[in-house]
Amino acid sequence: MNFVCPRCQASLIQIAPDQLRCGNDALTFFQVDGIWRFLLPERESHYQRFIADYETVRRSEGRFSTDDSFYRALPFKDLSGRFAEDWKIRAASYRALLKLLGAKSNVLDMGAGNGWLSNRLSAGGHRVCAVDLLVNAEDGLGAWKYYETEFTAIQAEFVHLPIPSAAMDAVVFNASFHYSENYEMTLAESLRTLQPNGWVIIMDSPVYRYAASGEQMVAERKAAFISRFGFASDSVKSENYLTLQRIDELGVMLGIRWQRIRPYYGLRWVVRPLWAGMRGRREPADFGLWVGTRG
């Protein structure tokens, strides 16, 4: 991958094997512990609290392991036994994703986390860049070391990517799009990196029919975090969820034609809306894949 400056998109000059420099902005970017650090200096402080809170929550929940095999088994097995249902959803979504991608595609894994998706796609012959804010070796990009495949690990934010224009075949938001602070800017930056016939894929982000249901989910989550951790984990004002109307609006605004794909997660997931209605609860989130192409 020939990187560009995440601020101005100018080509970068390689001044050392692990150093790239932008002549326009006088910025130097480093590869540290196998991860290219492209988070802009003025954005590091913006995300500092979010990263600290997120890592605290994930570690407390036990979303990591000291065993390499834990990472290599994902998403088909959760060897920790703690989040088997979550990984069942991820596995079904991953199978649906594979049916979309052609052979040896260039893929951006956005919100890559521990890199499980990048690992699987790389093993299948795809050329993958894993993008995330977290660089720790438990639940962030530093987990690349547990895999036997090769992919490029990049610390960057969704709206300032070091990826050349029209370089990618697919941009996959891996259960991460709802963390975006601005959906329009995030999708516009993704479209910039895509080839004309490329796909932007929102995978496993919560979608509701009604915005009120999403707002109730956010309130419930904040209350739970404050009770358990002492903070609301909302230092970055993410949009947190999608609605069907919001997806349609984004499509019209950015010229994206959406296709909805619903993997089968099991009978329990099919009857969830019915049970929620019978018990007077808010509608449960829908997941799956939203596949966007330029309309």
KOLKOLPA-678920 format. One line per field, with one value per residue (C-alpha): residue number from 1; x, y, z; residue in three letters. Coordinates in nm, 2 decimals, always signed. Example, Ala and Ser with C-alpha at 12.3 -4.5 7.8 and 13.67 -1.06 7.14 Angstrom:
2
k = [1, 2]
c1 = [+1.23, +1.37]
c2 = [-0.45, -0.11]
c3 = [+0.78, +0.71]
r = [ala, ser]
This chain:
295
k = [1, 2, 3, 4, 5, 6, 7, 8, 9, 10, 11, 12, 13, 14, 15, 16, 17, 18, 19, 20, 21, 22, 23, 24, 25, 26, 27, 28, 29, 30, 31, 32, 33, 34, 35, 36, 37, 38, 39, 40, 41, 42, 43, 44, 45, 46, 47, 48, 49, 50, 51, 52, 53, 54, 55, 56, 57, 58, 59, 60, 61, 62, 63, 64, 65, 66, 67, 68, 69, 70, 71, 72, 73, 74, 75, 76, 77, 78, 79, 80, 81, 82, 83, 84, 85, 86, 87, 88, 89, 90, 91, 92, 93, 94, 95, 96, 97, 98, 99, 100, 101, 102, 103, 104, 105, 106, 107, 108, 109, 110, 111, 112, 113, 114, 115, 116, 117, 118, 119, 120, 121, 122, 123, 124, 125, 126, 127, 128, 129, 130, 131, 132, 133, 134, 135, 136, 137, 138, 139, 140, 141, 142, 143, 144, 145, 146, 147, 148, 149, 150, 151, 152, 153, 154, 155, 156, 157, 158, 159, 160, 161, 162, 163, 164, 165, 166, 167, 168, 169, 170, 171, 172, 173, 174, 175, 176, 177, 178, 179, 180, 181, 182, 183, 184, 185, 186, 187, 188, 189, 190, 191, 192, 193, 194, 195, 196, 197, 198, 199, 200, 201, 202, 203, 204, 205, 206, 207, 208, 209, 210, 211, 212, 213, 214, 215, 216, 217, 218, 219, 220, 221, 222, 223, 224, 225, 226, 227, 228, 229, 230, 231, 232, 233, 234, 235, 236, 237, 238, 239, 240, 241, 242, 243, 244, 245, 246, 247, 248, 249, 250, 251, 252, 253, 254, 255, 256, 257, 258, 259, 260, 261, 262, 263, 264, 265, 266, 267, 268, 269, 270, 271, 272, 273, 274, 275, 276, 277, 278, 279, 280, 281, 282, 283, 284, 285, 286, 287, 288, 289, 290, 291, 292, 293, 294, 295]
c1 = [+0.00, +0.13, -0.01, -0.11, -0.13, -0.45, -0.48, -0.42, -0.40, -0.06, +0.18, +0.42, +0.80, +0.96, +1.26, +1.32, +1.17, +0.93, +0.89, +0.69, +0.68, +0.43, +0.61, +0.29, +0.21, +0.56, +0.41, +0.60, +0.42, +0.58, +0.53, +0.55, +0.53, +0.40, +0.13, +0.13, +0.03, -0.17, -0.38, -0.33, -0.16, -0.46, -0.69, -0.49, -0.62, -0.97, -0.98, -0.76, -1.06, -1.26, -0.98, -0.91, -1.28, -1.33, -1.02, -1.14, -1.48, -1.35, -1.09, -1.34, -1.57, -1.29, -1.28, -0.93, -0.70, -0.34, -0.38, -0.31, -0.57, -0.85, -0.79, -0.73, -1.06, -1.27, -1.54, -1.64, -1.55, -1.53, -1.27, -1.32, -1.69, -1.79, -1.95, -2.06, -2.38, -2.21, -1.96, -2.24, -2.38, -2.03, -1.98, -2.31, -2.24, -1.89, -2.03, -2.26, -1.97, -1.77, -2.05, -2.01, -1.64, -1.46, -1.13, -0.83, -1.01, -0.85, -1.04, -1.05, -1.15, -1.28, -1.30, -1.09, -1.05, -0.83, -0.81, -1.01, -1.18, -0.86, -0.70, -0.98, -0.99, -0.61, -0.62, -0.87, -0.63, -0.77, -0.53, -0.65, -0.58, -0.71, -0.81, -0.88, -0.80, -0.69, -0.34, -0.32, -0.24, -0.55, -0.84, -0.67, -0.45, -0.16, -0.33, -0.19, +0.10, -0.13, -0.21, -0.01, -0.15, -0.03, -0.24, -0.16, -0.24, -0.33, -0.42, -0.64, -0.99, -1.28, -1.28, -0.90, -0.77, -0.42, -0.55, -0.52, -0.83, -1.00, -0.76, -1.01, -1.27, -1.46, -1.48, -1.63, -1.74, -1.69, -1.95, -1.82, -2.01, -2.22, -1.91, -1.88, -1.93, -2.06, -2.21, -2.20, -1.83, -1.74, -1.92, -1.78, -1.43, -1.50, -1.63, -1.32, -1.10, -1.33, -1.30, -1.61, -1.77, -1.66, -1.88, -1.92, -2.06, -2.20, -2.19, -2.34, -2.43, -2.76, -3.05, -3.40, -3.73, -3.78, -3.52, -3.69, -3.58, -3.22, -3.23, -3.37, -3.09, -2.83, -2.98, -2.99, -2.63, -2.51, -2.69, -2.54, -2.19, -2.22, -2.35, -2.07, -1.77, -1.85, -1.85, -2.10, -1.84, -1.97, -1.67, -1.69, -2.03, -2.09, -2.42, -2.46, -2.73, -2.90, -3.26, -3.41, -3.49, -3.14, -3.00, -3.23, -3.13, -2.76, -2.82, -2.99, -2.73, -2.43, -2.56, -2.55, -2.79, -2.84, -2.90, -3.00, -2.88, -3.01, -2.81, -3.00, -2.89, -3.12, -3.49, -3.43, -3.34, -3.64, -3.89, -3.71, -3.93, -4.24, -4.14, -4.04, -4.38, -4.56, -4.37, -4.40, -4.03, -3.86, -3.79, -3.46, -3.19, -3.16, -2.82, -2.70, -2.53, -2.61, -2.42, -2.39, -2.28, -2.27, -2.62]
c2 = [+0.00, +0.34, +0.56, +0.93, +1.20, +1.16, +1.54, +1.65, +1.33, +1.42, +1.13, +1.05, +1.03, +0.73, +0.86, +0.53, +0.18, +0.27, +0.65, +0.84, +1.22, +1.46, +1.75, +1.96, +1.94, +1.86, +1.56, +1.24, +0.91, +0.61, +0.24, +0.13, -0.24, -0.33, -0.07, +0.24, +0.54, +0.78, +0.94, +1.32, +1.50, +1.73, +1.43, +1.23, +1.44, +1.42, +1.04, +1.00, +0.97, +0.75, +0.51, +0.49, +0.43, +0.18, -0.03, -0.03, -0.16, -0.43, -0.55, -0.57, -0.77, -1.01, -0.96, -1.09, -1.39, -1.48, -1.78, -1.73, -1.99, -1.77, -1.51, -1.76, -1.94, -1.63, -1.58, -1.94, -2.03, -1.83, -2.03, -1.81, -1.92, -1.57, -1.42, -1.72, -1.56, -1.25, -1.45, -1.66, -1.33, -1.23, -1.57, -1.56, -1.20, -1.30, -1.59, -1.34, -1.10, -1.37, -1.43, -1.06, -1.03, -1.13, -1.31, -1.11, -0.79, -0.49, -0.45, -0.19, -0.35, -0.04, -0.07, -0.39, -0.44, -0.75, -0.81, -1.13, -1.02, -0.91, -1.24, -1.44, -1.23, -1.24, -1.62, -1.62, -1.43, -1.07, -0.78, -0.61, -0.30, -0.31, +0.03, +0.11, +0.36, +0.10, -0.04, -0.26, -0.63, -0.76, -0.61, -0.37, -0.38, -0.51, -0.85, -0.89, -1.08, -1.37, -1.45, -1.64, -1.42, -1.08, -0.76, -0.40, -0.25, +0.12, +0.35, +0.61, +0.76, +0.71, +1.06, +1.09, +0.78, +0.74, +0.55, +0.67, +0.76, +0.47, +0.21, -0.02, -0.27, -0.28, -0.08, -0.29, -0.13, -0.43, -0.37, -0.02, +0.23, +0.34, +0.47, +0.74, +1.09, +1.20, +0.94, +1.17, +1.25, +0.89, +0.76, +1.03, +0.94, +0.58, +0.65, +0.85, +0.54, +0.31, +0.22, +0.33, -0.01, -0.07, -0.15, +0.02, -0.24, -0.16, -0.49, -0.56, -0.21, -0.17, -0.06, +0.04, +0.13, +0.41, +0.67, +0.66, +0.29, +0.38, +0.67, +0.44, +0.19, +0.46, +0.57, +0.22, +0.17, +0.49, +0.40, +0.05, +0.19, +0.45, +0.18, -0.06, +0.16, +0.50, +0.67, +0.69, +0.61, +0.90, +1.13, +1.10, +1.19, +0.89, +0.86, +0.51, +0.36, +0.38, +0.39, +0.29, +0.65, +0.76, +0.50, +0.61, +0.98, +0.89, +0.71, +1.01, +1.26, +1.07, +0.89, +0.54, +0.26, +0.02, -0.35, -0.51, -0.86, -1.05, -1.35, -1.62, -1.59, -1.86, -1.89, -1.69, -1.38, -1.42, -1.41, -1.13, -0.85, -1.05, -1.12, -0.76, -0.64, -0.89, -0.78, -0.40, -0.35, -0.14, -0.29, -0.49, -0.38, -0.54, -0.62, -0.78, -0.61, -0.30, -0.31, +0.03, +0.10, +0.43, +0.48]
c3 = [+0.00, -0.10, +0.18, +0.15, +0.41, +0.61, +0.63, +0.27, +0.07, -0.07, -0.15, +0.13, +0.11, +0.27, +0.48, +0.67, +0.66, +0.94, +0.87, +0.61, +0.57, +0.42, +0.25, +0.25, +0.61, +0.75, +0.93, +1.00, +1.04, +1.21, +1.22, +1.58, +1.69, +1.34, +1.34, +1.12, +1.33, +1.11, +1.38, +1.33, +1.62, +1.69, +1.71, +1.96, +2.26, +2.11, +2.14, +2.45, +2.69, +2.46, +2.41, +2.79, +2.87, +2.59, +2.69, +3.05, +2.95, +2.72, +2.97, +3.24, +3.02, +2.94, +2.57, +2.53, +2.59, +2.65, +2.42, +2.04, +1.96, +2.10, +1.83, +1.55, +1.62, +1.58, +1.47, +1.45, +1.81, +2.13, +2.32, +2.63, +2.65, +2.75, +2.44, +2.23, +2.12, +2.00, +1.80, +1.65, +1.50, +1.37, +1.21, +1.02, +0.91, +0.80, +0.58, +0.42, +0.36, +0.18, -0.07, -0.17, -0.21, -0.52, -0.53, -0.41, -0.33, -0.17, +0.16, +0.43, +0.77, +0.95, +1.33, +1.30, +1.67, +1.73, +1.36, +1.34, +1.01, +0.86, +0.95, +0.79, +0.47, +0.44, +0.47, +0.18, -0.05, +0.00, +0.05, +0.38, +0.57, +0.93, +1.07, +1.43, +1.71, +1.96, +1.93, +2.24, +2.20, +2.38, +2.19, +1.94, +1.64, +1.84, +1.83, +1.47, +1.63, +1.71, +1.35, +1.08, +0.80, +0.68, +0.68, +0.72, +1.06, +1.06, +1.35, +1.20, +1.23, +0.99, +0.84, +0.79, +0.61, +0.48, +0.18, -0.18, -0.37, -0.57, -0.42, -0.25, -0.37, -0.04, +0.28, +0.56, +0.88, +1.11, +1.39, +1.41, +1.19, +1.49, +1.66, +1.39, +1.50, +1.16, +0.93, +0.62, +0.66, +0.73, +0.43, +0.20, +0.31, +0.24, -0.10, -0.18, -0.12, -0.33, -0.69, -0.89, -0.87, -0.51, -0.21, +0.13, +0.37, +0.71, +0.91, +1.25, +1.36, +1.54, +1.33, +1.45, +1.28, +1.53, +1.66, +2.00, +2.04, +1.96, +2.21, +2.47, +2.40, +2.44, +2.77, +2.90, +2.81, +2.97, +3.30, +3.30, +3.24, +3.51, +3.75, +3.67, +3.58, +3.72, +3.37, +3.08, +2.81, +2.59, +2.57, +2.20, +2.06, +1.84, +1.66, +1.83, +1.60, +1.27, +1.16, +0.83, +0.76, +0.84, +0.60, +0.32, +0.39, +0.37, +0.04, -0.11, +0.02, -0.10, -0.40, -0.25, -0.35, -0.05, -0.05, +0.28, +0.37, +0.67, +0.77, +0.97, +1.33, +1.46, +1.56, +1.88, +1.68, +1.45, +1.74, +1.94, +1.80, +1.88, +2.24, +2.29, +2.18, +2.39, +2.70, +2.63, +2.57, +2.32, +1.98, +1.97, +1.73, +1.39, +1.26, +0.94, +0.64, +0.45, +0.11, -0.06, -0.42, -0.61, -0.74]
r = [met, asn, phe, val, cys, pro, arg, cys, gln, ala, ser, leu, ile, gln, ile, ala, pro, asp, gln, leu, arg, cys, gly, asn, asp, ala, leu, thr, phe, phe, gln, val, asp, gly, ile, trp, arg, phe, leu, leu, pro, glu, arg, glu, ser, his, tyr, gln, arg, phe, ile, ala, asp, tyr, glu, thr, val, arg, arg, ser, glu, gly, arg, phe, ser, thr, asp, asp, ser, phe, tyr, arg, ala, leu, pro, phe, lys, asp, leu, ser, gly, arg, phe, ala, glu, asp, trp, lys, ile, arg, ala, ala, ser, tyr, arg, ala, leu, leu, lys, leu, leu, gly, ala, lys, ser, asn, val, leu, asp, met, gly, ala, gly, asn, gly, trp, leu, ser, asn, arg, leu, ser, ala, gly, gly, his, arg, val, cys, ala, val, asp, leu, leu, val, asn, ala, glu, asp, gly, leu, gly, ala, trp, lys, tyr, tyr, glu, thr, glu, phe, thr, ala, ile, gln, ala, glu, phe, val, his, leu, pro, ile, pro, ser, ala, ala, met, asp, ala, val, val, phe, asn, ala, ser, phe, his, tyr, ser, glu, asn, tyr, glu, met, thr, leu, ala, glu, ser, leu, arg, thr, leu, gln, pro, asn, gly, trp, val, ile, ile, met, asp, ser, pro, val, tyr, arg, tyr, ala, ala, ser, gly, glu, gln, met, val, ala, glu, arg, lys, ala, ala, phe, ile, ser, arg, phe, gly, phe, ala, ser, asp, ser, val, lys, ser, glu, asn, tyr, leu, thr, leu, gln, arg, ile, asp, glu, leu, gly, val, met, leu, gly, ile, arg, trp, gln, arg, ile, arg, pro, tyr, tyr, gly, leu, arg, trp, val, val, arg, pro, leu, trp, ala, gly, met, arg, gly, arg, arg, glu, pro, ala, asp, phe, gly, leu, trp, val, gly, thr, arg, gly]
